[in-house]
Structure formats: structure tokens, C-alpha cells
Amino acid sequence: MAVNLSDMDIGELKGVGAAVKEKLQKLGIATVQDLLFHLPFRYEDRSRIWPVSKIQAGDLVQLQGSIARNRVVQGKRRSLEVVLQDETGAVALRFYYFSAAQSRALQEGAFVRCFGEVRMGRTGFELYHPEYRVVDASAPPPLDGQLTPVYPLTEGLQQTRLRQLCQQALVLLKRHPLKDSIPGELISRYQFPELNEAISYLHHPPVGADVSALVAFRHPAQQRFVLEELLAHHFSLLSVRESIQVHPAAVLVENAQTESAYGAQMLAGLPFQLTRAQQRVLDDISVDLAKPIPMLRLVQGDVGSGKTVVAALTALRAVEKGYQAAVMAPTEILAEQHLRSFQQWMTPLGITVGWLAGKVKGKKRDKVLAELAEGEVDVVVGTHALFQDDVKFKALALIVVDEQHRFGVHQRLALKEKGVEGLVPHQLVMTATPIPRTLAMSAYADLDTSVIDELPPGRQKIETVVLPASRREEVIARVHHACREGRQAYWVCTLIEESEALQCQAAEASHQLLQQTLPDLKIGLVHGRQKAQEKAQVMDAFKTGVLDVLVATTVIEVGVDVPNASLIIIENPERLGLAQLHQLRGRVGRGHVASFCVLMYSPPLSQTGRARLQVLRDSDNGFVIAEKDLELRGPGEVLGTRQTGLMQFHMSDLERDKNWLPVIKDIAPTIPHVLREQLKHRWIGDRAAYAEV
């Protein structure tokens, strides 16, 4: 009798009781098919011995050689340091937990075979707690003939248990093969193995398998599943788009060439002209707003490229037609800045700009809610408070979301319910975090993309200097000199720990030190643990020039605009991503004087840390920096966890597999609907439900 493995409960496998079943469900494994698609994310290659001279940080290697030195090192943590030497070089094996018997076994002169991950340690490359065994140098045991699969795990589940269960599932697969989910024409074009053959091969690579291809994730069996998973993700995002664009939207522009009367008035009052890039993006938006379907557009623009003006001119299109616009930012600091800009530009035109954030409470909040519901507010600026159920609009036709990666797709889509009855609002999504093209194609497949790729004339180039913390006194003197000349400075504190409390402590310590060292300057402090009102007061004092120096955690990352600030010191920059450092650096260079960014690191710098700071010193192009950031840190860090929560790839890696992304766009339309649904169910499962929000 034919059995459908996609319906066969995982509990039917031998050895899967209630406890194991619960652990498997944490990995998204509920059926035998789920288990078969829980493919190894890497392999341990014990089929060869690596020369020590060829190892690099991050490599998983098997080494063999004699012990040249054995000693116990007393440091912050006591460790056993064993130096293994072959004919090409030497490397340390480090054990933080060790016994006297271990130390005796790894004595000088012993011949050892070991396996582990190469890391950068105190002596250079090191292997921490490698698996090892002492072997006979004259007749070492034969090497393994095949690769050992390594699976993603959850707490309480061992590799050996998962390998046993996968073997049971493979026996069932032979008897009850799965139906293929990509067309035969694609399998032929890319010379992929058939589905069931590919699954069996990856769970149990045979003797003689192409080891280097599997380790590098370049084997055709892996590549077919990379393609499947990327297609499934692409289809899920397209479902998001379709679920919105199946509804009508208000037409806000008669035709794309029509000038906005309000827009012309606003532009006439500005002390600057739009750049060609801003105008090009506004043209894209006009084309969208002339259609009766919701606009879904992402505007990327580097720090200071003028996205806020574009957002304001877009909001005026809605107001001109008698509708309302909502502008949402992730922090109150950034939202307040937008509020000030919008009021400055729109109030002279007779347009009412409202404000709604978490700190607006009681009667004030009730008043704003009533004005929104009655249509007395044309444009409302706020934070995530705009999502709340009791916020009702009379005629919402446009939503502007700033710094999209700080919100989830869920949150952005929650606002679509707040449109005029029967109509879904247009969406303009903005980010000052330049997103590499590869990521934009994949993470934002539901959005059309426009880029503001030139800065307004007059923006100052920021000179970036990299200094060790030992030159702190020199840096403080530089701050003093800048402030005595009438400028202002930022001093940004970061910590490797995620703890906000520790970041705040670091900021408080720096604040005290600067107050003691520079008693003639007024020095303020802002961090994430202060009340919103206290933060706002300090920020205002800095903006109005009452304070000379602002000591802050990374809360000042986006949107703070103080043209008189010409110097920013960033402590421990090696602990932040490049994109975040670029954002912070963009707090200066907004006036007409030369501006400087000092990156003050704590030695020793790793090779990667050095490379990252060099990129920042060499480039002020946010897109170049973002590409390098992606290369060095991966997509989860670049996009932020909320966005990548939708992108929990099992087989794919957006940087490694970026060559597939243009292919995905080309072949996606050729995949029949039934196969699209199969792919989404197989690779994303319940997570695809966000598409229906």
C-alpha cells in the first residue's frame, strides 16, 4: 500500500516517544517528509589529513602530527595548551576542561590525530577542545572513506540520534518515493539528480563521493535544494505582494507627469533643490500612485541622501486628493525628527500634522485618535503606536515606513487594514541601511525598489581615522579643541555584550571621565535606559547647542540631525557591523565644516576586524560598505533579526548562493501553481502563513 510520507507522523518511527517528538517539533519536524528535508548543513571530512600550513579560521579540519610542547597556561581561565607539529607548521590545541590523564596522554613526542574547528586564539590559529586520539606514527589507522553528516540540532537532541532516525526515514523513502516538486525541464537544464536520489545522497554520501563539492555546498544534489528553498521563499514573498495587490487602492495621481500643487509650494519654500536621484525616485512613485492597486515600493538611500523630503512630497499627493497619510519610524527620536520636518514644510501650506507615540497618553491620545477618525489630521507621524487596534483613520491612503528592517513584515502589513473601506493604502518603505542588491532581491521580493544614489550638494566628506584606545588622551584633546572652536561632538559607547545595561554603564563611565577631564565643557548623556522624556530633553539640549558633547549608546544611530556636530568618536568599533558604523558616522558631515570620525578600537584587532575598519576608512559609499558587510557578517546581521526571521534558510546562504537569485526571478513564472504550493509547504511550512497577514 502506498504511504504518503508527507502525512506520516514522525512518532511512527522507532525510538520517537513523546519527549523526542517534542524536540523534533522545535526543529519544524512533524512528519517523515520533514525529517527527510532536514538535510545536513555541513559534513565532517575525516577522509583526509590537512597540512597545518593550509588551515584558516572557520575550517573544520583533521590534523596529524607529533606533540612539540605541552604546558598549563594560567590566565583568566586556566587551560592546557598543546602544540601539534607536522612537516608544514605548528598549531595549538587548547583545552579549558582537562584531566591529568589527558595531559599525560598528550605528552611531548606523542603522535596524535585530531579533528576540530580552527579559531583565532591567543597564539594565532588554535583548535579548542578537538576530538583526538594518540596513534602509531609508523602505522596510523586508515582514514574514513565517507563523510559524516552534521544536522541542525536543538537542545537535548544528539547527532547520533538524529542520524539513526534519518536512516529509518531513508528506508521508508525507498519503499515510498516522493513526487518531484520542480519541473523535469529544470532538472535537465541544471543537471540535477532526481529528488529521491538527491535526498538519499545528501543524508548518506557514498564512498567515493565528491568530498570537496559537498563541503563547499557545490554538489548538484545540494544545489537543487538551494534552488528549491530560494524559490519557496520567493513565492512566499510574492504571496505577500499578491495578498495586498488583489485589493484596490486610491488613485492619487491623474497621470505620472502631473505636478503636485502642494509639492510645488513646498519645494518653493526649501533652501535647496532636489537632486536628480530624488527626482527619479519621485517619478517612480508617481507612476505607482497613478494605478488603482497599492504601491509597494522600497526606497533605499544612504545617510543624508534626502529620503525624508521624498516621503513628505509623497504624503502631499495623498492630502491633495483628500486622503490621509501615516508616517511610521522605529524610535521616538527618529519619529520626532520627522515630525519637526513635516510640520516645518507642511504647516505653512495649511496642512495638519499629528503626532502619536507611546508616550502620548490619556486625554492627549484620545484627542489625536478622535482627530484621526474625523479626518481633522491630514498626516500623522508616529512609532509602532500607529499599529494599535484603537487607531482608526477616516481616509488613510498612504503609509510611509522608515527603517523597515526594524519592523517585521507582519507589522507593516497590519497597517493595510486601516485604509478607507474597500481600499488598501499605498506603502512607501524607506531605509538608510543600504541593502546589497543580492539581499534586496531576496528579502524584499514583495517590493519594487528605488535608490537615491547621490548626496545633496554641500554635504561634507567625513575623514575617518582609526586609533587604538591607548591614544584616548589625544582623542579627548581633539574633542576639547573642536568644542572650543564652537563645534559639537558625539562620543559613542558600544559593548560586545548584547546587554543594554552594560552598554549604559559604559556610557556613564565615559560621561564621568569626560566631565572630569573637560570641566569647561557641557557634556550630556543619553542611553536606552532613560525615560523617553529625559532622552528627548538631552537631545534637544544638544541640538540647540546648549551641550558641547553628547555621550551616547547606539540609540543615536539613525535620524539625528545636528549640523554643528563635526566630530564623532566611536569606541570599540570592531564590535559593530559596518552598516551600523556607517550610520553612526553619518551623524556628522551635515554642516559646512570639515568633519571627522574617530574609530577607537581595543587591541588586539582580529584580521576580520582590521579588514572591516579599513573598508570604512577607504569608502563613504553605503552600498559598497553594505556589500562588504554582507560578505563579512552574513544576511542575518545586515538585515536585522526581525526581517531574517522570515528567512530561516536550511540549505541556502544568500551570500554563497547569490548567483541563483537572478535565475530565481527568471524561472519563478514558469513554475506551475500546484508545484509552487508544494515548495512553500515543503520548505517553509507554517512560516508561509505570514504571507496571508
N, C-alpha and C positions, 0 to 999 in steps of 0.2 A: 504493500500500500504506500502511495506517495505521501511523504510528510513535508509540510511547508516549514522550513527551518526559521522563517521569519515569525511564525506563530508558536514555535516550540519553546516552552518556558525553560529558562536556564536551570530551574530547580529539578528538571528531569535528568540532569547529568549526575553521574556518580560522584559523591563527595560534596554536593552542594546542599547543605542544610540551610536553616533559616539565617544563621549568622553570616555564612559565606555569601548567601544570596543578597543580603542587605549590603554587604561590602561591594559586591559586583554592581549593584544598582547605583552606587555612588559613582561608578565609572561609566554609567549610562548603559550597562549591560543587563538587559531583561530577558532576551531571547538568545537562542543558539546563534542566530544570524548576527546579532550584536557582537557576540564573542568572536565570531569569525572575522568581523570587520574591526575588532580591537587588535590592530596589527602592530608588530614590533616597531618601536620608534628608533631603535638602533640595534646593532649586533656587536657582540664581543668577539673580536677576531683573535682567536688563540691559535690560528693556523700558521703564524709566522713570528719570528723574533725581530723586533725593531732595533736598529743601531741607535745608541744613545744620542749620537750627533744629529739625528734626524727628527727628534721629538720636538713638539711645540705645545704650548699651553692649550688645554682642552682636548688633546689627543687621548684616546684610550689605547694603551699600548701594553704589549708583552715584552719584557726585557729579560736578558740573561747575562750574568757576569759574576765576577768574584767580589767579595766584600773587601774594600780597601780601608775602611775605617768604621769604628763603632763607638759612639760616645753618648752619654746622657747630658742633655743641654738644660741648664736651669734658666728659665726666662719667665715671662708672665705665666706661661704654662710649661711645666716640665715635660720634656719629650726625649724619645730615643731617636737619635739621628744616625742612620746607617748609609754609608756611601757605597753605591754599587758601581763597578767599573767594567766596561768592555773594551775592545780594542779601539773604539772610536771616541770614547769620552767617559765622563762620570756624572752621576745624578744621585741626589739624596733621597732616601726613603725615610719618611718621618712618621713616628708612631706616638700619639699622645696618650694612648692607653696601652700599656705593655707590661709583660711579666718578666721576672728574672730568667725564666726558661726561654722566652723569646729572645732576650738579649744574648743568652748563651748560644742559641741556635744560629743567630746572625753574627757570629764572631768573625773577626778578620780572617781572610783566607777561604771562608766558606763559599761554595759555588751555588748561586741562587737563581731561580726563575720566578719572576713576579708579574702581576697584572694589575693595572690601575690607571687612574686619570692623572694626567700631567697638569700641575698647577704652578703658578708663580709663588715661590716661598721665600724664606729669608736668605737662602743660599743660591737663589736662581730657580731653575725648574726643579720641582720636587714631586714625589708621589706620596700622598697621605694615605696611611693605612692600606697599602696594596695587599692583595692576596699574594701569598708567596709559598714556595717550598724549596728546601735545600735539595739539590740534585747532584748526581755524579758527573763531574766535569768531563770525564773521559767517555761516558756513555749516557748523555742526557735522554730522558724519555721522549718518545715520538710526539710530534705536535698534533693537535686536534685536526681532524680532516674537514670539519664543517663549522659553520658559525653558530653561536648561541644567541637566540633571540632575547631581547630585553623589552618588556612591555611596560606601558604606563601603569602605575600601581596606586593603591590607596592604602591608608593606614590599616595594618592588620592582615594584609594580603601579601603573600610572598611570591617571588618569581617562580619558584618551583611549583607551587600550587597552580598558578595561572598557566604555566607550561603544560601541566598534566591535563587541565580542563581543555586547553586548546587542542591537544592530541585527541581527546574524546570527540570534540566537535569536528575535527578533520575526518575521523572515521565515518561520522554521520554524513558529512558533505559528499563523500564518495558514493554513498547509497542514495542520497537525495540532493542532487546538484541544484545550485541556484540559477535563476534566469539572469542573463546579462542585462545590464542597465545602460549600456551605451551602444549605439548602432554599429553593426558589423563593418560598415564603411570606414568608421573612425578607427576601429581596431586594426583594420588592414593598413590604413594610411600611416598610422604611427607604429605599426609592427608590435602591437601589444599582445601579450598572451591572453588566452580566453579567461573569463572571470574565475572559474573554479580552479583552474590550473595556477593562476596568479596568487590566489589565496593560499593554496597548499604550499607553493614555492616559498612565500614570504614567512609563513609560520615555521617551515621546516626546510631551510635551504639544503639541497642535496650536496653530497660530497662532490667537489669539483665546481661548486657554484662560483660565480664571478664575485669574489670577495671585495675587491676594490670598488666595484659598481654598487654593491649593496651598502657598504659602509658610507659611500658618498651619496647615497639615495638617488643613484642614476640608473638603477636597473629598470628595464621596461615594465616589470611587474609592479614596482613602486610607482613609476611614473604614470601608469594607467590610473592608479588610485589617487595620486596627486591631482590628476586631471578631473577625476570624478568628484573629489571633495571640493575643488575650486568651482566646478560647475554647480554643485549643490548650493554652495554659499552664494554664488552669483544669482541663482534662481530665487533664493530666499529674499535677497535684497530687491530683485525685480518684483517679487510679490508685494513687498512693501510699497514700491512705486505704483504698481497696478491697483493696490487696495486704496490708494489715495486718488489716483487719476481716473478711477472709474466714476468718481463723483464730479459734478460740475463746479466751477469756480466763477467768481465775479470777473467780468472783463473790465480791466482798469485803464486800458489804453485803446483809443479808437483805432489807430494803426501805429506801427512801430516808429514812424517818423514824426508823430505828433509831439510837439513841445508841451511841457507841463507849465501852465501859467504860474502855479505856486513855485515850481522848481526854478523858473527864470527869475522870480522875485528873490528867492533865497540866494541864488548864485550871484545876483547883482549886489547883495549885501556882504559877500565874502571878500576878505582881503587877499584872496589868491584865486588862481584859475585851476580848473580840473586838469589833471594830466591826461594824456592820450589813453593810457591804460584804464583810468577811471571811466572815461567816456565810452570806451569799448565795452566795459562791463555793464554800464547803464544801458547801452544798446541791446546787449544780450537780454537784460531784464525786461526791457520794453517789448521785445519780441514775445517773451513768455507771458507778460501781463495782457497782451492783446488776444490771448487764446482763452477759450471758455473752460480750460482744465487747470488744475492747480499747478503753479510753478513750483519746481523742486530744484533749487539752484544753490550750489556751494560757491562762495566767493573766497578765494584764498588771496591773502595779501600780506606782505612782510610787515614787520613792526613799522608803524608810521606811514603806511602807503595810502591812507585815506579811505579806509573801509566805512568809517562812521558817516562820512559825507554821502557815500553811495547809499547807505541804509536810510539816511534821512530823506534823500531825494526819492527813494523808492516808496517810503511811507507817505510822502506828499501825493503820490499817484493815487493811493487809496483814499486819502482825505478829500482830494479833488472830486472824487466820484461819490462822496457822501458816505464813505465807509470808515471803519476804524482800523488802526494798526497797533500791534503789540510788539515791543522790543524786549528781549529777554537776555540777561547776562548771568554768568555763573556766580559772581560775587557782588556784594553790595557796593564795594569800592568801584568796580568797573561799571555797574549799573548806574551809580550816582554820576559818574563821569559822562555817561551817555545822556543822562537826564539834563545835566547842565548844558551840554552841546545842543541837544534838541530844543530846549527852552530858548537858548540864545538865538537859534536860527528860526524857530517857528513862532514864538510868541509875537514878534513884530508883524507876522502875517495873519494874526488873529486866530491862530490855531491853539487849542487847549492841550497841554501835555500833562498827563497824570503820572503818579508815582505809586508803585505797590511793591513792598518788600516785606520780609519777615518782621522787621521792627515797626511797621505801620500797624497799629493795633487799636482796638476799641472804637470810639466814635469816628476817629480819622479814617480807619479802614472801612467802616460802614458807609461813610460819605463817598469814598472812592468807588466802592462797589456799586452804590446807587448811581453815581455819575456814569460809570461804565455801562450799566444796564440801561440807563436812559439815553445814552448816546451823547452825553454832555462832555465827555473826554474823547478827543479825536485820536490821540496817540498816547499809549500808556507804556512807561518804561518800568521794568522790574526784574526781580530774580525768579527763582523757581516758585515763589508765592503765586505767580500767574497760573500755575497748573491746578491750583486747588479748586475743588468742586464748586464752591460757592461763588467763584469768579465768573460772572455772566456778562456777555457783551451784547450790545444792541445790534451791531453790524460789523463784526470782525471779518476783514477780508485779506489781511496780510500779517504774517508772523515773521519777525526777524530774530534769529537765534545767534547770539555771539558766542565764540569759543565752543562750537558744537561738541568737540571731543570731551568737554567737561560734563556733558549731559549724556544720557543714553538715548538710543533711537526711540525707546518707549516714551520717554518724557517729551521728546519733540513731537511725537505723534499724538500724545494726549491732548495737545492744543488744537488738533484738527477738529475735535468735537465741539469747539467753542465758536465755530463760524456761524454766519447768518443761516437761518433754517434752510436746509436743502443745498447749501453751498459749503465747500471746504476752502479754508483760507490758503492763499499762496504762501509758500515758505521760502525765505531767503536765509541761508545758513552761512555764517561767516567764521573764518578762523585766521588768527595771526600766527598760527603754528604752521609754517609751510609743510605741506604733506607731500612726500615724494610721489611722483607720478604712479609708480607701481602700487603704492598703498591706496592712493586716491581711486584708482581703477577698481580695486577690490573692496576696500572698506566703505566706499561711497558710491557703489554701483547704482544706488537708487537716486542719485543726484546728478544733475548736469553741473559741469564745473567751469568757472571763470576765474581768471588770475589777474590780479593787479600787480604787474611785474615791473613797475617803475616808481621811484620815490618822488615826492613833490620837490620842485626846485628849492634850493636853500637849505635842505637837510644836511647837517654836518656829518662828515665821515668820522667815525669813532676810532681813535687809536687804541689798540688793545695791547696791554703789557702783561707778561706772565712773570711772577716773582715768588720766591719761597717765603714762607711765614717768618723766617729769620730776619727778614727786612721790614718787619712790621713798623718799627720806629720811623723808618724812612717814609713809609706809606702814610703814617699818621701826620708826619710833617708836610707831606704833599696835600693832604686834606686841609690842614691848617692854612697853607698858602693859598689854596683855591678859595676858601671861605673869606680870608682877609681881603681878597680881591673882589669880593661881592658875589661870588658864585655859591652854589649849594652842592652837597654831596650825599650820596647814598652809601650805606655800609651794610652789606647783606650777609647774614649768617646762615650757614647750612650745616647739617649734620648727616652722617651716613645713616644713623638710626631713623626709622620712619616716625619715631615718637615726636609728636608735636611738642610735648612738654620739654623734652631735651633741647629741641630747636629754640624754644622760648628762653630756656636757661642760658643757652649760648649767646642769644641776642642780648639778654640782660647783662651778662658778664662783659660783653663788648661795649655796651652802653655805659657801664660804670667806668671801664678803663678809659674810654674817650672823654668822659666828663672830668675824670681826674687829670688826664694828660692835657686836655684843651679847655681849661676853665673859662677862657674868654669867649667860647662859642656856645650857642644854644643848641642842645642835642636832644632830639626826640626819639622815642622808641615805639615801634608798632609790631605786634605779633598776633598769631592766631588765637591766643587765649584771652585777649582783651575783649571787652564788650564792644559791640558794633559802634556804639556812640563814642566810646573812648578812642577807638581806631580812627573814626571819622574826624574827631577833633584834632588829633595829632596830624593826620594827613592834611587837613585844612591849614593848620599852622605851618606846615612845610610848603604847601602850595602858595600861601600868601607871603612867604619869605620871613615869617617870624622865627622859624628854626633854620639853622645853618646846615645841620647834618641830621639825616634820618637813618637810624639803625633799625633794620627790619629783618624778618624772616622772608621766605619767598612769597609772602602774601602780596608783595608789590609787583609780582611778575607781569601782570597784564593791565594795560589800560590807564596807568597813572601818568599824567602829562604835566610835567613841571619844566618849562623851557629854560629856566635859570639853573637847573641842575646840570653840571658839566663833568662830574666825576662820579664813578661808581666803583666801589671796592667789593669784590665777591670773594668771601672766604671759602676755602675748601671747594673750589670749582670742580675738582676731579670727581666730586660725589654727585654732580648733577648731569643730566643729559645735555647734549649740545644744543638742542632746540630750546630747552629751558634757559640755558646760559645766554643764548642769542636774544631771547625775550627780555631777560633781565638787562642785558647790555642796552637794549632799545629804550630803556628809561631815560638815557641821556642822549645828547645829539639832537635835541628838539628845539634848541635856540640857535643863535647866530654866532656862538663862540666855539672854538675847538673843544672837543670832548674826549674824555679818556675813560677806559675801563681797565681796572687792575684786577687780574686773576691771581689771588694769593693762595698758593697751594701748600699742603703739608707734605714735605718729603718723607719717604722716597715715592716718586711717581712711578706707576707701572708703565709698561710700554704703551698700553692702550690709553692710559691717562695722558701720557705725553702727546700721543698722536692726536687725541681729541682736542687738547688745548691748542695744539699747533694749528688745527683746522680753524679754530675760532680766531686765532691771531692772523691767519692768512686770508680769511674771507669774511665779507659782511653781507653775502648773498644768502638769504634764509633758505632758499631751495637747495643750494649746494650743501649747506650745513645739514639740512634735513636728510639728504641722500646719505651723507657720511654718518649721521646719527643712526639711520636705519641699518647701515652696514655694520656699525659697531655694537648696537644695542638690541636690534630686533624690533618688530612691529608693536609688541605689547607696550613697550616703554614709550615709543614715539607717539602712538595714538592715545594712550591712556587706557586704563583697565576697563572703564565703562564701555568704551567703544569696542575693545577687543573681547569683551565678554561674549559678544556675538560671533567671535572669530576663533573659537577654541578648536584649532585645527589638530587633527590626529596625525595626518600624513604630510600635510603641506607646510611649507615655510615660505612666507611671502618674499623674502629676500632671495633665498636659494632658487625658488621656482618662478621668479618674476617673468621669465621668458614665456611661461604659459599664459600670462594674463591677457596679452593682445589676442592670443589664439582663442581663449575663452569667449571673448566678445564676438569673434567671427563665427565660432561653431555653435554658440548657445542657441541662436534662432533655428538651427537645423534639427535640434533635439525634439522629438515628439512630446506632447504634454504628459502622456502616461509615464514616459521614462523620466521626465523632469520630477514628477511627484515621487517616483521610486527613489531617485537620487537624494532628494531632500529628506525623505523618510529614513533612508539608509545612513546618511552621513550626519544629519543634523537632528533628526527626530523631533522631540518636543521643543527644542530650541527654535525650530522653524515657526513656532506659534507667534513669535514677536512680529512676524510679517502680517499677522491678522489684526494687530492692535488698531 
